[in-house]
């Protein structure tokens, strides 16, 4: 899904929601930020394979979509923290039933696999 879909007002609600969480890392970032504010370096360490460039891009998009708040503390060196906004927390709560469904699906897949 292209980034322009996130700004398209002529789509169904599900498409509008998926547009802001589209990508490999955004749902994982939402999940991590549910526990409270995180610095970018901590997020990167918690999500192996996530590059600094992709993290920065995802967080900027999520900030533009109103899901996360970026706070820069005026200390040297600069300290930046990201946290969920109320809107981001609302999205995270809305995704909880989908997450539950996904876990049930994974359990079914595991049960269906033949024993080795």
Secondary structure, DSSP 8 states (H G I E B T S, - for coil): --GGGGG-SSS-HHHHHHHHH-SSSHHHHHHHHTTS-B-HHHHHHHSTT--HHHHHHHHHHHHHTTSEEEEEESSSS-EEEEEE-HHHHHHHHHHHHHHHHHHHHHHHHHHHS---
